[in-house]
């Protein structure tokens, strides 16, 4: 299991089990609002919105919050206008970082991102400096205690997935971005329910990070995730397993 996948698993567990639940809701609400703004308020005809709503429900967000976020996106309720901006940079050990944000104040966001990077051993790069090192992929997460690996593998691959990986207590199904929604539909048809699905940036190659650099990198990734405007952070780090175990 790669450090990239392991860190993603830790992030989800932390979001559910500690005080970050509120921040998780904030990020999900922003995504729902922007998805509804860009593609309409009906999840049946807006795949991005359906994904955001499904993820919100899996995070136990109240239905009223979801409805209000959709109405703010469609203009039925007054809301904040968010802009999607990606930042690229470097972390300890020379790893590449791709930071996706949704913000209503670009100056505040870039200042927060730059400050966090500088404070914890990273640096902000220019547009295009690291983005070429990542590929857009879909990842779908299913509870390993509910299904056999054979059942998940068969349903996912038949639906067009590229790979199925067992990571701790869940299966991670990886797809091409273009097949992401089709694979979800195929898994549902096979009665394989999943806890969460997301589009992520997966590194083409990973950089091994150990020792002090690994400790600093985990702190940096956690701090970036903690910023309200940051939706997702991707890195090409293969982080030392002992350091990751401490983070979990």
Backbone as CSV, one residue per row, in Angstrom:
resi,resn,N_x,N_y,N_z,CA_x,CA_y,CA_z,C_x,C_y,C_z
1,UNK,0.846,-1.191,0.000,0.000,0.000,0.000,0.883,1.243,0.000
2,UNK,0.611,2.164,-0.894,1.448,3.355,-1.026,1.195,4.332,0.117
3,UNK,2.181,5.197,0.359,2.012,6.226,1.361,0.875,7.162,1.020
4,UNK,0.678,7.399,-0.283,-0.396,8.280,-0.739,-1.755,7.739,-0.289
5,UNK,-1.986,6.431,-0.521,-3.254,5.818,-0.144,-3.408,5.755,1.374
6,UNK,-2.312,5.445,2.059,-2.354,5.346,3.519,-2.714,6.690,4.146
7,UNK,-2.114,7.770,3.644,-2.433,9.086,4.204,-3.888,9.446,3.952
8,UNK,-4.426,9.095,2.771,-5.827,9.370,2.463,-6.739,8.639,3.448
9,UNK,-6.391,7.418,3.799,-7.181,6.653,4.760,-7.156,7.310,6.132
10,UNK,-5.990,7.742,6.565,-5.855,8.405,7.865,-6.679,9.688,7.909
11,UNK,-6.654,10.464,6.829,-7.420,11.716,6.784,-8.896,11.454,7.006
12,UNK,-9.436,10.437,6.335,-10.866,10.158,6.467,-11.210,9.726,7.889
13,UNK,-10.362,8.889,8.483,-10.632,8.434,9.848,-10.582,9.591,10.835
14,UNK,-9.622,10.479,10.675,-9.506,11.620,11.569,-10.713,12.532,11.437
15,UNK,-11.193,12.713,10.218,-12.331,13.598,9.991,-13.581,13.079,10.680
16,UNK,-13.691,11.763,10.826,-14.871,11.175,11.436,-14.741,11.096,12.946
17,UNK,-13.524,10.924,13.450,-13.369,10.594,14.864,-12.963,11.759,15.756
18,UNK,-12.630,12.898,15.223,-12.220,13.985,16.111,-12.935,15.289,15.764
19,UNK,-12.414,16.402,16.299,-13.088,17.688,16.159,-13.108,18.203,14.734
20,UNK,-12.483,17.501,13.800,-12.453,17.964,12.417,-13.768,17.720,11.684
21,UNK,-14.736,17.078,12.360,-16.021,16.844,11.700,-16.634,18.150,11.200
22,UNK,-16.557,19.199,12.025,-17.121,20.485,11.619,-16.449,21.032,10.379
23,UNK,-15.125,20.919,10.308,-14.404,21.383,9.133,-14.742,20.526,7.912
24,UNK,-14.937,19.228,8.130,-15.325,18.356,7.038,-16.673,18.794,6.459
25,UNK,-17.614,19.132,7.339,-18.920,19.608,6.877,-18.779,20.892,6.069
26,UNK,-17.914,21.799,6.526,-17.701,23.055,5.811,-17.212,22.800,4.395
27,UNK,-16.269,21.895,4.252,-15.725,21.580,2.934,-16.777,20.921,2.043
28,UNK,-17.569,20.010,2.618,-18.601,19.333,1.845,-19.684,20.307,1.393
29,UNK,-20.065,21.229,2.269,-21.082,22.216,1.913,-20.604,23.093,0.758
30,UNK,-19.356,23.484,0.797,-18.807,24.294,-0.299,-18.842,23.522,-1.614
31,UNK,-18.472,22.245,-1.558,-18.469,21.430,-2.772,-19.885,21.260,-3.317
32,UNK,-20.859,21.034,-2.450,-22.251,20.909,-2.886,-22.724,22.201,-3.543
33,UNK,-22.404,23.325,-2.927,-22.826,24.630,-3.443,-22.257,24.888,-4.832
34,UNK,-20.966,24.643,-5.004,-20.319,24.883,-6.294,-20.833,23.897,-7.344
35,UNK,-21.024,22.640,-6.949,-21.542,21.640,-7.888,-22.933,22.022,-8.378
36,UNK,-23.789,22.488,-7.465,-25.144,22.906,-7.845,-25.112,24.161,-8.713
37,UNK,-24.206,25.066,-8.400,-24.057,26.296,-9.193,-23.657,25.978,-10.631
38,UNK,-22.719,25.053,-10.785,-22.160,24.787,-12.114,-22.989,23.818,-12.946
39,UNK,-23.730,22.906,-12.262,-24.422,21.872,-13.035,-25.892,21.703,-12.735
40,UNK,-26.459,22.600,-11.908,-27.871,22.488,-11.582,-28.101,21.722,-10.297
41,UNK,-29.295,21.865,-9.745,-29.588,21.339,-8.422,-30.154,19.939,-8.358
42,UNK,-30.264,19.234,-9.501,-30.798,17.877,-9.512,-29.657,16.873,-9.592
43,UNK,-29.399,16.118,-8.510,-28.293,15.151,-8.515,-28.407,14.092,-9.606
44,UNK,-29.638,13.812,-10.065,-29.823,12.794,-11.096,-29.229,13.218,-12.439
45,UNK,-29.087,14.526,-12.636,-28.554,15.037,-13.897,-27.247,15.814,-13.702
46,UNK,-26.684,15.706,-12.509,-25.457,16.424,-12.175,-24.551,15.469,-11.397
47,UNK,-23.668,14.727,-12.089,-22.833,13.726,-11.409,-21.980,14.289,-10.282
48,UNK,-21.447,15.498,-10.487,-20.618,16.078,-9.438,-21.446,16.345,-8.185
49,UNK,-22.666,16.825,-8.370,-23.525,17.089,-7.225,-23.929,15.784,-6.545
50,UNK,-24.235,14.773,-7.327,-24.602,13.492,-6.730,-23.467,12.959,-5.871
51,UNK,-22.252,13.055,-6.369,-21.088,12.606,-5.604,-20.958,13.383,-4.306
52,UNK,-21.102,14.712,-4.390,-20.972,15.556,-3.193,-22.062,15.235,-2.174
53,UNK,-23.274,15.031,-2.650,-24.393,14.703,-1.747,-24.177,13.333,-1.109
54,UNK,-23.746,12.351,-1.907,-23.476,11.016,-1.363,-22.409,11.071,-0.275
55,UNK,-21.350,11.848,-0.526,-20.274,11.961,0.463,-20.754,12.666,1.722
56,UNK,-21.613,13.661,1.553,-22.169,14.360,2.713,-23.037,13.419,3.553
57,UNK,-23.829,12.604,2.875,-24.677,11.653,3.593,-23.833,10.602,4.317
58,UNK,-22.757,10.146,3.672,-21.889,9.147,4.312,-21.182,9.740,5.520
59,UNK,-21.030,11.073,5.541,-20.440,11.759,6.687,-21.464,12.180,7.713
60,UNK,-22.721,11.698,7.529,-23.827,11.969,8.466,-24.194,13.443,8.550
61,UNK,-24.064,14.150,7.431,-24.514,15.540,7.407,-26.050,15.584,7.370
62,UNK,-26.676,16.425,8.179,-28.136,16.535,8.178,-28.680,16.924,6.800
63,UNK,-29.837,16.367,6.451,-30.440,16.618,5.136,-30.738,18.098,4.918
64,UNK,-31.118,18.804,5.985,-31.416,20.231,5.858,-30.186,21.013,5.407
65,UNK,-29.019,20.639,5.914,-27.779,21.308,5.503,-27.502,21.086,4.024
66,UNK,-27.746,19.870,3.561,-27.523,19.542,2.155,-28.475,20.341,1.267
67,UNK,-29.734,20.394,1.665,-30.744,21.118,0.876,-30.414,22.605,0.792
68,UNK,-30.020,23.198,1.909,-29.673,24.619,1.910,-28.461,24.890,1.019
69,UNK,-27.485,24.005,1.061,-26.288,24.190,0.237,-26.640,24.136,-1.248
70,UNK,-27.529,23.224,-1.620,-27.964,23.137,-3.022,-28.696,24.406,-3.430
71,UNK,-29.576,24.883,-2.578,-30.358,26.088,-2.893,-29.462,27.321,-2.986
72,UNK,-28.407,27.367,-2.194,-27.459,28.474,-2.308,-26.721,28.404,-3.637
73,UNK,-26.430,27.202,-4.085,-25.753,27.046,-5.360,-26.625,27.427,-6.545
74,UNK,-27.898,27.101,-6.461,-28.808,27.404,-7.569,-29.370,28.827,-7.505
75,UNK,-29.089,29.539,-6.415,-29.553,30.909,-6.294,-30.892,31.065,-5.607
76,UNK,-31.480,29.956,-5.146,-32.761,30.041,-4.443,-32.596,30.672,-3.066
77,UNK,-31.418,30.530,-2.499,-31.074,31.200,-1.259,-29.805,32.002,-1.478
78,UNK,-29.679,33.093,-0.740,-28.479,33.918,-0.867,-27.277,33.162,-0.306
79,UNK,-26.168,33.219,-1.012,-24.984,32.510,-0.555,-23.710,33.182,-1.011
80,UNK,-22.593,32.595,-0.617,-21.272,33.105,-0.961,-20.842,32.535,-2.300
81,UNK,-20.131,33.344,-3.091,-19.620,32.881,-4.376,-18.203,32.342,-4.190
82,UNK,-18.013,31.049,-4.519,-16.716,30.418,-4.350,-16.001,30.242,-5.681
83,UNK,-14.689,30.324,-5.635,-13.838,30.148,-6.808,-12.916,28.959,-6.574
84,UNK,-12.758,28.135,-7.603,-11.869,26.980,-7.510,-10.459,27.378,-7.948
85,UNK,-9.489,27.201,-7.048,-8.102,27.558,-7.345,-7.190,26.437,-6.846
86,UNK,-6.232,26.041,-7.663,-5.253,25.024,-7.272,-3.893,25.681,-7.089
87,UNK,-3.187,25.274,-6.051,-1.836,25.754,-5.781,-0.876,24.570,-5.834
88,UNK,0.330,24.838,-6.287,1.346,23.790,-6.398,2.567,24.182,-5.564
89,UNK,3.175,23.189,-4.961,4.314,23.507,-4.107,5.120,22.277,-3.754
90,UNK,5.969,22.457,-2.739,6.887,21.401,-2.321,6.850,21.272,-0.802
91,UNK,7.075,20.038,-0.336,7.120,19.782,1.088,8.471,19.233,1.496
92,UNK,8.658,18.928,2.785,9.905,18.335,3.259,10.260,17.072,2.457
93,UNK,11.557,16.902,2.195,11.981,15.762,1.409,11.839,15.978,-0.081
94,UNK,11.448,17.193,-0.471,11.319,17.515,-1.890,10.078,16.955,-2.556
95,UNK,9.063,16.539,-1.766,7.861,15.975,-2.355,7.030,17.061,-3.038
96,UNK,6.280,16.648,-4.049,5.397,17.561,-4.765,4.036,17.608,-4.077
97,UNK,3.447,18.800,-4.019,2.140,18.997,-3.396,1.200,19.687,-4.377
98,UNK,0.004,19.149,-4.520,-1.028,19.760,-5.359,-2.220,20.043,-4.454
99,UNK,-2.538,21.322,-4.269,-3.483,21.766,-3.241,-4.704,22.392,-3.910
100,UNK,-5.866,21.755,-3.768,-7.098,22.251,-4.370,-7.907,23.024,-3.332
101,UNK,-8.404,24.194,-3.723,-9.158,25.031,-2.791,-10.465,25.512,-3.402
102,UNK,-11.397,25.857,-2.519,-12.616,26.583,-2.875,-12.653,27.800,-1.964
103,UNK,-12.634,28.995,-2.543,-12.475,30.181,-1.712,-13.357,31.337,-2.182
104,UNK,-13.731,32.168,-1.222,-14.435,33.416,-1.539,-13.482,34.602,-1.390
105,UNK,-12.206,34.313,-1.121,-11.218,35.378,-0.955,-9.846,34.827,-1.334
106,UNK,-9.453,35.023,-2.573,-8.208,34.443,-3.080,-6.984,34.937,-2.310
107,UNK,-6.961,36.218,-1.944,-5.810,36.761,-1.226,-5.628,36.083,0.122
108,UNK,-6.745,35.868,0.820,-6.659,35.194,2.121,-6.147,33.766,1.949
109,UNK,-6.685,33.073,0.947,-6.338,31.664,0.762,-4.876,31.482,0.409
110,UNK,-4.371,32.249,-0.543,-2.968,32.080,-0.929,-2.046,32.459,0.221
111,UNK,-2.452,33.450,1.020,-1.643,33.832,2.189,-1.615,32.702,3.214
112,UNK,-2.775,32.075,3.448,-2.844,30.974,4.416,-2.026,29.765,3.944
113,UNK,-2.151,29.450,2.652,-1.418,28.308,2.105,0.085,28.559,2.159
114,UNK,0.514,29.759,1.742,1.937,30.086,1.745,2.496,30.067,3.172
115,UNK,1.756,30.651,4.112,2.206,30.699,5.506,2.374,29.290,6.075
116,UNK,1.398,28.414,5.796,1.452,27.052,6.312,2.632,26.293,5.718
117,UNK,2.827,26.433,4.416,3.952,25.769,3.769,5.287,26.246,4.338
118,UNK,5.453,27.546,4.430,6.718,28.115,4.906,6.999,27.730,6.359
119,UNK,5.953,27.771,7.177,6.104,27.480,8.604,6.527,26.031,8.855
120,UNK,6.093,25.113,7.985,6.310,23.697,8.244,7.230,23.033,7.217
121,UNK,8.149,23.811,6.662,9.206,23.227,5.850,8.900,23.029,4.386
122,UNK,7.868,23.719,3.881,7.536,23.620,2.467,7.701,24.948,1.764
123,UNK,7.296,24.986,0.502,7.349,26.231,-0.252,6.306,26.213,-1.348
124,UNK,5.833,27.382,-1.705,4.832,27.519,-2.760,5.534,27.610,-4.109
125,UNK,5.066,26.820,-5.069,5.659,26.835,-6.398,4.805,27.619,-7.386
126,UNK,5.247,27.650,-8.622,4.499,28.335,-9.675,3.508,27.371,-10.313
127,UNK,2.525,27.932,-11.007,1.541,27.111,-11.696,2.224,26.218,-12.732
128,UNK,1.958,24.930,-12.669,2.550,23.985,-13.595,3.840,23.355,-13.106
129,UNK,4.305,23.774,-11.931,5.602,23.286,-11.451,5.568,21.818,-11.039
130,UNK,4.428,21.348,-10.514,4.354,19.943,-10.095,3.120,19.213,-10.637
131,UNK,2.165,19.956,-11.158,0.917,19.338,-11.590,1.100,18.226,-12.610
132,UNK,2.120,18.333,-13.432,2.365,17.337,-14.471,2.754,15.979,-13.900
133,UNK,3.078,15.931,-12.612,3.483,14.677,-11.984,2.301,13.841,-11.478
134,UNK,1.074,14.364,-11.670,-0.111,13.688,-11.156,-1.099,13.385,-12.282
135,UNK,-1.874,12.323,-12.095,-2.952,11.966,-13.008,-4.272,11.984,-12.253
136,UNK,-5.336,12.435,-12.909,-6.654,12.479,-12.282,-7.246,11.073,-12.281
137,UNK,-7.668,10.618,-11.119,-8.238,9.288,-10.957,-9.456,9.347,-10.039
138,UNK,-10.307,8.363,-10.181,-11.414,8.184,-9.254,-11.044,7.113,-8.243
139,UNK,-11.441,7.302,-6.993,-11.231,6.287,-5.975,-12.532,6.081,-5.204
140,UNK,-12.900,4.816,-5.039,-14.152,4.421,-4.391,-13.796,3.508,-3.227
141,UNK,-14.385,3.762,-2.050,-13.989,3.069,-0.828,-15.138,2.215,-0.301
142,UNK,-14.878,0.910,-0.130,-15.894,-0.016,0.360,-15.380,-0.721,1.620
143,UNK,-16.280,-0.941,2.556,-15.954,-1.570,3.836,-15.552,-3.030,3.611
144,UNK,-14.318,-3.368,3.989,-13.798,-4.724,3.755,-14.450,-5.765,4.658
145,UNK,-15.102,-5.330,5.725,-15.751,-6.294,6.623,-17.095,-6.773,6.072
146,UNK,-17.594,-6.087,5.047,-18.914,-6.429,4.508,-18.856,-7.303,3.265
147,UNK,-17.716,-7.261,2.564,-17.636,-7.970,1.285,-16.313,-8.716,1.173
148,UNK,-16.319,-9.770,0.350,-15.075,-10.469,0.060,-14.315,-9.704,-1.014
149,UNK,-13.009,-9.904,-1.036,-12.192,-9.251,-2.059,-12.619,-9.695,-3.454
150,UNK,-12.984,-10.946,-3.576,-13.411,-11.465,-4.880,-14.661,-10.754,-5.374
151,UNK,-15.625,-10.525,-4.468,-16.875,-9.877,-4.861,-16.638,-8.433,-5.304
152,UNK,-15.828,-7.705,-4.533,-15.548,-6.310,-4.877,-14.744,-6.238,-6.168
153,UNK,-13.737,-7.098,-6.280,-12.887,-7.089,-7.471,-13.714,-7.387,-8.718
154,UNK,-14.544,-8.412,-8.649,-15.345,-8.794,-9.814,-16.296,-7.681,-10.232
155,UNK,-16.994,-7.077,-9.255,-17.946,-6.011,-9.569,-17.245,-4.780,-10.123
156,UNK,-16.109,-4.422,-9.521,-15.403,-3.209,-9.928,-14.765,-3.357,-11.307
157,UNK,-14.057,-4.448,-11.525,-13.367,-4.643,-12.801,-14.374,-4.794,-13.934
158,UNK,-15.460,-5.519,-13.681,-16.492,-5.677,-14.708,-17.113,-4.335,-15.083
159,UNK,-17.170,-3.412,-14.110,-17.741,-2.090,-14.363,-16.750,-1.139,-15.030
160,UNK,-15.467,-1.555,-15.135,-14.487,-0.725,-15.830,-13.402,-0.142,-14.964
161,UNK,-13.259,-0.607,-13.707,-12.213,-0.103,-12.811,-10.842,-0.604,-13.246
162,UNK,-9.806,0.102,-12.837,-8.429,-0.279,-13.157,-7.814,-1.202,-12.111
163,UNK,-8.178,-0.996,-10.833,-7.488,-1.725,-9.773,-8.343,-1.745,-8.513
164,UNK,-8.133,-2.759,-7.674,-8.763,-2.848,-6.360,-7.658,-3.170,-5.358
165,UNK,-7.570,-2.366,-4.296,-6.507,-2.513,-3.303,-7.118,-2.615,-1.916
166,UNK,-6.619,-3.545,-1.103,-7.057,-3.654,0.288,-6.138,-2.803,1.151
167,UNK,-6.703,-1.811,1.839,-5.933,-0.911,2.697,-6.575,-0.901,4.076
168,UNK,-5.925,-1.570,5.019,-6.460,-1.714,6.371,-7.823,-2.397,6.330
169,UNK,-8.890,-1.652,6.637,-10.215,-2.255,6.734,-11.140,-1.834,5.595
170,UNK,-10.574,-1.432,4.454,-11.418,-1.043,3.338,-10.760,-1.380,2.005
171,UNK,-11.603,-1.553,1.002,-11.134,-1.733,-0.358,-11.120,-0.372,-1.047
172,UNK,-10.041,-0.085,-1.772,-9.956,1.138,-2.559,-9.993,0.738,-4.028
173,UNK,-11.050,1.160,-4.702,-11.232,0.879,-6.130,-10.762,2.104,-6.903
174,UNK,-9.808,1.917,-7.807,-9.267,3.032,-8.592,-9.756,2.944,-10.030
175,UNK,-10.162,4.087,-10.577,-10.702,4.144,-11.935,-10.083,5.307,-12.708
176,UNK,-10.202,5.244,-14.011,-9.935,6.431,-14.818,-11.001,7.471,-14.482
177,UNK,-10.658,8.750,-14.583,-11.624,9.796,-14.274,-12.862,9.680,-15.163
178,UNK,-12.661,9.303,-16.417,-13.776,9.210,-17.364,-14.738,8.063,-17.034
179,UNK,-14.255,7.054,-16.283,-15.083,5.892,-15.945,-15.596,5.939,-14.513
180,UNK,-15.304,7.014,-13.799,-15.578,7.114,-12.376,-17.050,6.859,-12.041
181,UNK,-17.948,7.577,-12.698,-19.376,7.445,-12.386,-19.935,6.119,-12.893
182,UNK,-19.426,5.644,-14.013,-19.866,4.362,-14.550,-19.516,3.212,-13.607
183,UNK,-18.328,3.248,-13.025,-17.918,2.203,-12.087,-18.777,2.243,-10.823
184,UNK,-19.076,3.443,-10.340,-19.968,3.547,-9.183,-21.315,2.907,-9.472
185,UNK,-21.866,3.201,-10.663,-23.166,2.646,-11.046,-23.086,1.128,-11.143
186,UNK,-21.981,0.608,-11.710,-21.821,-0.827,-11.836,-21.717,-1.524,-10.488
187,UNK,-21.028,-0.908,-9.546,-20.910,-1.485,-8.209,-22.252,-1.473,-7.490
188,UNK,-23.011,-0.395,-7.679,-24.352,-0.353,-7.080,-25.230,-1.457,-7.660
189,UNK,-25.130,-1.663,-8.972,-25.927,-2.708,-9.620,-25.568,-4.085,-9.079
190,UNK,-24.298,-4.273,-8.716,-23.836,-5.540,-8.150,-24.076,-5.608,-6.647
191,UNK,-24.759,-4.597,-6.114,-25.104,-4.521,-4.689,-23.864,-4.429,-3.796
192,UNK,-22.862,-3.763,-4.307,-21.688,-3.427,-3.500,-21.823,-1.963,-3.103
193,UNK,-22.159,-1.728,-1.842,-22.286,-0.362,-1.361,-20.902,0.163,-0.986
194,UNK,-20.719,1.480,-1.115,-19.425,2.054,-0.759,-19.625,3.256,0.152
195,UNK,-18.621,3.494,0.977,-18.714,4.534,2.001,-18.451,5.935,1.458
196,UNK,-17.589,5.996,0.454,-17.184,7.303,-0.054,-16.543,7.128,-1.418
197,UNK,-16.655,8.155,-2.236,-15.990,8.155,-3.540,-15.477,9.562,-3.799
198,UNK,-14.343,9.672,-4.486,-13.781,10.991,-4.747,-12.866,10.958,-5.962
199,UNK,-12.757,12.101,-6.591,-11.777,12.288,-7.649,-10.521,12.852,-7.012
200,UNK,-9.380,12.226,-7.278,-8.131,12.610,-6.632,-7.030,12.742,-7.681
201,UNK,-5.930,13.347,-7.255,-4.735,13.416,-8.088,-3.756,12.376,-7.580
202,UNK,-3.483,11.366,-8.385,-2.603,10.267,-8.002,-1.232,10.479,-8.642
203,UNK,-0.147,10.379,-7.859,1.195,10.614,-8.416,1.616,9.514,-9.388
204,UNK,2.301,9.926,-10.447,2.828,8.958,-11.412,3.968,8.147,-10.797
205,UNK,4.750,8.790,-9.965,5.847,8.139,-9.249,5.901,8.716,-7.837
206,UNK,6.344,7.905,-6.882,6.397,8.356,-5.497,7.831,8.561,-5.025
207,UNK,7.981,9.490,-4.087,9.283,9.789,-3.475,9.263,9.266,-2.044
208,UNK,10.208,8.428,-1.702,10.269,7.874,-0.358,10.690,8.945,0.640
209,UNK,9.930,9.067,1.735,10.227,10.063,2.763,10.287,9.347,4.111
210,UNK,11.395,9.531,4.832,11.602,8.843,6.100,12.101,9.823,7.167
211,UNK,12.178,9.317,8.401,12.784,10.078,9.489,12.139,11.423,9.755
212,UNK,12.982,12.397,10.013,12.505,13.731,10.377,11.700,14.367,9.248
213,UNK,12.121,14.157,8.017,11.365,14.714,6.883,9.946,14.152,6.848
214,UNK,9.792,12.871,7.134,8.467,12.248,7.142,7.597,12.844,8.248
215,UNK,8.173,13.046,9.426,7.431,13.645,10.534,6.954,15.051,10.175
216,UNK,7.856,15.841,9.585,7.509,17.207,9.206,6.459,17.218,8.110
217,UNK,6.567,16.276,7.169,5.608,16.232,6.069,4.212,15.898,6.565
218,UNK,4.097,14.936,7.476,2.780,14.579,8.013,2.148,15.780,8.715
219,UNK,2.947,16.520,9.475,2.432,17.723,10.142,1.978,18.763,9.121
220,UNK,2.735,18.904,8.039,2.372,19.869,6.996,1.073,19.459,6.298
221,UNK,0.956,18.198,5.930,-0.255,17.728,5.267,-1.479,17.919,6.156
222,UNK,-1.309,17.619,7.435,-2.410,17.779,8.383,-2.803,19.250,8.518
223,UNK,-1.820,20.132,8.573,-2.094,21.570,8.715,-2.779,22.124,7.468
224,UNK,-2.356,21.682,6.295,-3.007,22.127,5.058,-4.458,21.641,5.006
225,UNK,-4.675,20.371,5.364,-6.039,19.834,5.398,-6.921,20.616,6.359
226,UNK,-6.305,21.176,7.394,-7.052,21.872,8.437,-7.516,23.261,8.000
227,UNK,-6.962,23.792,6.908,-7.380,25.102,6.411,-8.784,25.011,5.814
228,UNK,-9.649,25.934,6.185,-11.037,25.891,5.729,-11.167,25.906,4.203
229,UNK,-10.303,26.654,3.543,-10.431,26.822,2.094,-9.867,25.642,1.302
230,UNK,-9.093,24.792,1.945,-8.457,23.669,1.248,-9.418,22.483,1.199
231,UNK,-9.691,22.025,-0.016,-10.579,20.885,-0.205,-9.817,19.558,-0.225
232,UNK,-8.656,19.570,-0.849,-7.915,18.325,-0.994,-6.436,18.626,-1.227
233,UNK,-5.576,17.814,-0.613,-4.132,17.926,-0.810,-3.613,16.598,-1.330
234,UNK,-2.901,16.625,-2.437,-2.287,15.424,-2.994,-0.773,15.577,-2.959
235,UNK,-0.086,14.471,-2.692,1.370,14.505,-2.698,1.899,13.244,-3.370
236,UNK,3.173,13.284,-3.747,3.798,12.101,-4.346,4.696,11.394,-3.342
237,UNK,4.361,11.535,-2.056,5.193,10.980,-0.992,4.835,9.528,-0.677
238,UNK,5.842,8.710,-0.541,5.709,7.376,0.032,6.265,7.506,1.447
239,UNK,5.359,7.684,2.405,5.762,8.070,3.757,6.068,6.844,4.609
240,UNK,7.111,6.944,5.407,7.538,5.873,6.318,6.332,5.361,7.120
241,UNK,6.122,4.042,7.114,4.962,3.436,7.756,4.906,3.718,9.260
242,UNK,6.051,3.771,9.926,6.049,4.026,11.363,5.536,5.434,11.675
243,UNK,5.898,6.379,10.833,5.429,7.751,11.023,3.921,7.829,10.792
244,UNK,3.449,7.131,9.764,2.019,7.124,9.482,1.236,6.461,10.618
245,UNK,1.806,5.425,11.194,1.134,4.732,12.305,0.964,5.680,13.487
246,UNK,1.953,6.517,13.734,1.855,7.500,14.809,0.775,8.537,14.494
247,UNK,0.647,8.914,13.207,-0.345,9.912,12.813,-1.761,9.405,12.954
248,UNK,-1.949,8.084,12.817,-3.288,7.524,12.901,-3.776,7.373,14.332
